[in-house]
């Protein structure tokens, strides 16, 4: 089905790191980007038990409140030895009693859980980052685009780039963690580029091809 061209997009997020990555991805496409944070839109409560449900909650809330087409991202870390945890509760693992978030604490929780499960070798420390993008219109239409990046959990944390759990995740095919990569190395993707490294870049590549009409490579 043909879609009207997108000239502007509202990123349904208050996460500065996530907004920066999505803004970088839109850069080569000539789409103007604003964020829910910039418009002081309220953050909806994420009560879903799937990435799709939470992504839809955020995108629909932003689209309804602003009257603009909104794109959300619900992403998380799935660790195989932890039965898929933290999963959709990835951010919750970093939440402190005062409501703030400390991902150093979250990374330590993951490592402690892996140690408790006896996951000491790389073969037992596999996992993946998942990014679920949801595009929502003010009248309630939604579409989804999923990207995944497989890798292994490392310890101690390595690198200070990126955000969240990036310093303890080394994607397959690479010797460095996301936390050791530049922004361009981690999530850089441009039209015509056949591959993307991060989960978010892979989801965005799918979105660009299916919604924006960027040619499939």
C-alpha positions in Angstrom: 0.0 0.0 0.0 1.3 3.5 -0.9 2.0 5.9 1.9 2.2 9.6 2.0 5.8 10.8 2.2 7.0 11.5 5.8 8.6 15.0 6.1 8.5 15.1 9.9 8.4 12.6 12.7 7.8 12.8 16.5 10.0 10.4 18.4 7.9 9.2 21.3 10.7 9.1 23.9 12.3 11.0 26.8 15.5 8.9 26.6 18.2 11.2 25.4 20.4 8.4 24.1 17.6 6.8 22.2 16.5 10.1 20.7 20.0 10.9 19.6 20.3 7.5 17.8 17.0 7.8 16.1 17.8 11.4 15.0 21.1 10.2 13.6 19.3 7.5 11.6 16.8 9.9 10.2 19.6 12.4 9.3 20.3 11.2 5.7 16.6 10.9 4.9 15.7 14.5 5.1 13.0 14.0 7.8 12.6 16.6 10.5 12.7 15.1 14.0 11.2 16.3 17.2 10.8 14.4 20.5 8.2 13.9 23.1 10.7 15.4 25.6 11.1 18.6 23.6 7.3 19.0 23.5 7.0 18.2 27.2 4.5 15.4 26.5 3.7 13.2 29.4 5.3 9.7 29.6 2.7 7.0 29.5 2.9 4.1 31.9 4.3 1.0 30.2 2.2 -1.9 31.5 2.6 -4.3 28.5 4.3 -7.7 28.7 5.6 -7.5 25.2 7.9 -5.1 23.3 5.0 -4.5 20.8 2.5 -3.6 23.5 4.8 -1.1 25.2 6.0 0.4 21.8 2.3 0.9 20.8 1.5 2.5 24.1 4.2 5.1 23.7 3.6 5.8 20.0 -0.1 6.2 20.3 0.1 8.4 23.4 2.5 10.8 21.6 0.5 10.8 18.4 -2.8 11.4 20.2 -1.4 14.2 22.3 0.5 16.0 19.5 -1.6 15.3 16.4 1.6 14.2 14.7 2.8 10.9 13.3 4.9 9.3 16.1 7.6 6.7 16.1 8.4 4.9 19.4 11.1 2.3 20.3 10.7 -0.3 23.0 13.9 -2.1 23.4 15.5 -4.5 25.8 18.1 -7.1 26.6 17.3 -10.8 26.4 19.8 -13.1 28.2 19.4 -16.7 27.4 20.8 -18.1 30.6 18.3 -15.9 32.6 15.3 -17.3 30.7 15.0 -14.2 28.7 15.3 -11.6 31.5 15.5 -8.7 31.8 13.5 -8.5 28.6 10.6 -6.0 28.6 11.8 -5.1 32.2 15.2 -4.0 31.0 14.8 -0.4 32.2 13.2 -1.6 35.4 16.3 -3.4 36.4 18.1 -0.1 36.5 15.4 1.7 38.5 16.4 2.8 42.0 14.0 3.4 45.0 13.9 7.1 44.3 12.7 6.5 40.7 16.0 7.4 39.0 17.9 4.9 36.9 21.4 3.6 37.3 22.5 1.2 34.5 25.8 0.4 36.4 23.5 -1.2 39.0 21.5 -2.9 36.3 24.6 -4.4 34.6 25.8 -5.7 38.0 22.4 -7.3 38.5 22.7 -9.1 35.2 26.2 -10.3 36.0 25.3 -11.4 39.5 22.4 -13.4 38.0 24.7 -15.0 35.4 27.2 -15.9 38.1 24.4 -17.5 40.2 23.4 -19.6 37.2 27.0 -20.7 36.6 27.1 -18.9 33.3 30.9 -18.4 33.2 31.8 -19.2 29.6 30.9 -17.3 26.4 28.7 -20.3 25.3 26.5 -19.8 28.4 26.4 -16.0 28.2 24.6 -15.5 24.9 21.8 -13.0 24.4 20.4 -10.3 22.2 19.2 -6.8 22.1 15.7 -6.3 20.6 14.3 -3.1 19.2 10.6 -2.8 18.4 9.7 0.3 16.5 6.1 1.4 16.3 4.8 4.0 14.0 1.4 5.5 15.0 -0.9 8.0 13.4 -3.2 10.4 15.4 -6.2 8.3 14.2 -4.8 5.1 15.8 -3.1 3.2 13.0 0.0 1.4 14.0 2.7 -0.6 12.3 5.7 -2.5 13.8 9.3 -3.0 12.7 11.6 -5.4 14.7 15.4 -5.6 14.8 17.6 -7.9 16.8 21.4 -8.0 17.4 22.8 -11.3 18.9 25.9 -11.3 21.0 27.4 -12.3 24.4 27.5 -10.7 27.8 31.0 -9.7 28.9 32.4 -8.6 32.3 33.7 -6.2 33.5 32.0 -3.5 31.5 34.0 -2.1 28.6 33.7 1.4 27.1 31.9 4.5 27.9 30.0 5.2 24.7 26.3 4.5 24.0 24.0 4.1 27.0 22.2 1.5 29.0 23.8 -2.0 28.9 26.0 -1.2 26.0 29.3 -1.7 27.9 28.5 -5.4 28.7 27.2 -6.5 25.3 29.6 -7.6 22.5 27.7 -8.2 19.3 28.5 -11.3 17.2 31.2 -10.7 14.7 32.9 -8.0 16.7 35.7 -7.8 19.3 34.4 -4.7 21.0 31.2 -4.0 23.0 28.6 -1.5 22.0 30.1 0.7 24.7 33.5 0.7 22.9 32.0 1.6 19.5 31.5 5.1 18.1 28.0 6.1 17.4 28.6 5.6 13.7 29.9 2.1 14.2 27.0 1.1 16.5 23.9 2.5 14.9 25.1 4.1 11.7 23.0 3.1 8.7 22.4 5.0 5.5 20.2 4.3 2.5 21.9 1.8 0.2 23.9 0.3 3.0 23.3 -3.5 3.1 23.9 -4.1 6.8 23.3 -2.5 10.1 25.0 -3.4 13.4 22.7 -2.5 16.3 19.2 -3.8 16.9 17.8 -0.3 16.6 19.6 0.3 13.3 18.3 -3.0 12.0 14.7 -2.2 13.0 15.1 1.3 11.4 16.5 -0.3 8.2 13.3 -2.3 7.9 11.2 0.7 8.7 13.0 2.8 6.0 12.6 0.1 3.4 8.9 -0.7 4.2 7.5 2.7 5.2 9.8 5.2 3.6 10.3 3.4 0.3 14.1 3.2 0.6 15.3 0.6 -1.9 16.0 -2.9 -0.4 19.7 -3.7 -0.7 
